[in-house]
Amino acid sequence: MYIVFLGAPGAGKGTQAALVARTLKLAHLATGDLFREVQQKDTELARLVKTYMEDGKLVPDEITIRMVSERISGPECQSGVILDGFPRNVRQAEALDKALAELGKAVDKAVYIKVSDRDLLARLGGRWICRKCQAPYHAITAPPKSPGKCDRCGGELFQRADDTPETVKRRLDVYFTETAPLIDYYERSGKLIEVNGEGSIESVERRIMGALSRTVTRPV
């Protein structure tokens, strides 16, 4: 079984992908982890990836596709994979379909974890960090006992530039611009499963497993 997880930053797709992979006993392939693993190796591909990442540049699609293709052809992925963070656009989705077809496989379902803009902004824009000890807080889910002050060391809390509401809004705008065609891509093929991503981690996982059990032939 090959399942793609889609969702905006803050939607919880990484958490849910890991949980579902564990439940279904499938490999969990997160591209962020894959990039970190590749950097520890001394291969032509690893050196190529390092040059982009060390320069602070986005790794081109063709290199990301090559990394993922190599991994899914490995023995640990023969029973299936939960893909988390890939594909990010239609070009990558088409390349994934081609790579799987060469293995006699195909994407079974694409799980889109949908969360409202308001909730995403609240999740991503509420993070605060202690200047002294770097302890993390969240205005909604993990607030400090005293506003603006760290519970551990009393240090001042601040918000990083990429966590401000304005920056978060721009990140989400970019995500939806690039990902909307990808959602349509899987919907046209009849593989898209849209799941409400709001609520507890446990409740979202139950929705995903319930939706998968109703739409795939293999028992889940």
N, C-alpha and C positions, 0 to 999 in steps of 0.2 A: 504494500500500500504506500502510495506517494502522495503526501498532503502538503500543500503550500499554506502558510499562515500569513495573512495580510492584516495590516492595522497601522494607524498613525503612531507617531512617537507618543508614548504615554498610554496607549490603548491596552497594554499588558500582553502583547502577542508573544514576547519572549518567555514570560512566566507560563502562559497557557501552553505554548508549544512544548516546553520541557515537561509539563505535567501530562499532556496527552501522549507524548513519546514514551514516557515511563509506563503509562497505563497500557498502551498498545504494544509495548516492547519493541519499539522501532528506534532507529538511530535518530538523534536530534542534531541536525546540521544548522548551526547558527553562523552566518557569515562573519560576524564579529570575532567569534572564537576561531574560525578558520583562518582569518587574517593573522591573528596572534600566533597560531600554531605554525603557519608558514614562515613567519619571521624567525622562528627558532631553527629552521632547517638551512642547509647549505646546498641549495639546488638552483638551477637557472631561474626557475619560476620564483623561488623565494627571494633571490637577489633582485629580480625585476620588481616584485611587490615592494620590497624595502626601499627602492629608489623613489617610488611615488610617496610612500608613507613618511619617509624621512624628510621629504620636501614639503610635506603638508598638503599634497595634492590627492584628489580622488583617484582611486585605482580605476583605470578604464574598464568598460564593460567586457571587452574581449578577454582581459586577464582574469576578471572575476568569474566569468563563464568557464574559463579553462580550469580554474581552481575547483569550482563546484563539480564540473564534469569529471575531473580526476577522482574526486572523493566519492561521488555516487556510484562509480564503477568499481569501488573497492569492496572487499568481502564483507565488511561490517554493515554495508548498506544493501545487501542483496535481498533482505526481507522487506525493505521499504525504508522510507525516510520522512521525517517531519522537517520541512524546510522553513527556516526562520530568518527573515531578512533578505531572502532571494526567492523569486526575482523581484526587482524594484521597478521595472518598466516592461513594456511590451516586447522590446528587443530581447531582453533577458529571458522573458517567458517563452518566446519562440525558440531561443537557443536551448533552453531547458527541455522543451518538447522534443527537439531534434536529438539531444544527447540521450534522453530516455528511450526514444524510439530505436536508437542504435543498439540499446540493450534489451529491446523487446518489451519495454515498460512504457508507462504513461502516467501523468498526473491524474490521480483519482478525484481529488477534491481540493478546492481552495477555500479556506476558512477565513472570512473577513470579519474581524472583531470590530464592530462599529460602536464608537463612543461619540457623544455630542461634542461640538466645539467647546461649549461651556465647560464640560467636565474635563476635557483635555487641557484646556487653559488652566483650570484649577489644579490639576495634577502636576503639570509641568512648571507652572509659574509660581508655585507655592514653596519651592525649596529654598532653604536658608542654610548657611554654613558658618561655623564658628571661626573667627579669624585666628584664634590661638591654637586650638586643638583639632580643627577641621571636622568636628562632630556635625553630622547632618540633621536637619530638622525640616518639618513640613508644616506650613501654616494650618493645614486641615487635618492631615492624618497623624502627624507627630509634632505638635507645637511645643515650644519650650514652656516651662512653668512660669517664667517671667518674660514678657514680650521683649525681644531684642537682646536677650542675655542667655548664654549657654548654661545649661543645667550642670554640666560637668566641671567647668573651670571658671565660669562667670565671664568669659570673653564675649566680645561684641559679635552679634550675628550680622552677616551681610549676604547679599544676593549676587551671585556671579552674573556676568554680562549675558551669558547664554540662557539664563534662567529668568530674565525679566519678561514681563507679559508681552512687551513689544517684540522682543527677539523670538519668543515662543510662537507668537502669532505668525511671524514671517516663516519660521520653520514649518509650521503646519500648512501654510499657503503653498510652499514649495512641494511638500509631500503630496497634497491633494492634486496639485497640477500634474505631477508626474504619475501618480498612482491611479487616478480616475480611469484612464484608458485601460489600465491593467485589470481593474475590477470589471470593466465592461468585457474585456477579453475572456475572462473565465465565465462570466455570466452568459455570453453568447454560446459557449461550448457546453453549457448546462452543468458546469462543475462548481459554481460558486455557492457557498453556504454563508449566509449573513447571520451573525450572532450578536445579540445585544451584549456589549462588553461592560455595562455599568452594573455595579453591585459588588458583592464579595468575590474573592478569587474562587472560592468553592462553588458559588452559584453560577459563575461564568463557565467554569469547567463542566458543570452538570449540563448546561445548555449546549456546549460544544459536543460532548459525548452523546447527548440525546439526539442532536442533529445528525451526527455522523452515523449513528446506529440506524437512523431512518433512511439514509441515502446511499449507503454502500452495501455491497453484497456480503462482504466479510463481516462476521459478528464483531462488535466492539463493545 
